[in-house]
């Protein structure tokens, strides 16, 4: 978070190697960023924008979006995104329908659900 015009998007683009800095250099430990292969670096990175999308379906569907459903990973991703306690208060838990045809989520809850894919990406990288 930061003020408008403070360079958040520029920093994200530099860290994802969409372009390199004009002056100076960015380093990861003792390695210059330019030594990293951008595609393999991006596979390990994720960006969650403030206005995330919630798709029609269950909370579990939204968390596992694009991944094979794995209950353990879904639970871990929800915990990492700090939305697990809220989900567990719902009558149908992870099977609660959300989106246009389901339960309305608060802005904060809607913003935390997009962390799901990045959380699962992290879990897969760590365990794989």
NORQUIUR-V954189 format. One record per helix or strand of 2 or more residues. SS is the DSSP state (@ for helix, = for strand). FROM is the first residue (numbers start at 1). TO is the last residue. Records with the same first field share a line. If there is no record, write none. Layout:
# NORQUIUR-V954189
SS->FROM-TO, FROM-TO
This chain:
# NORQUIUR-V954189
@->8-15, 33-35, 38-43, 59-63, 71-80, 84-89, 93-95, 107-113, 115-127
=->27-28, 31-32, 57-58, 97-98
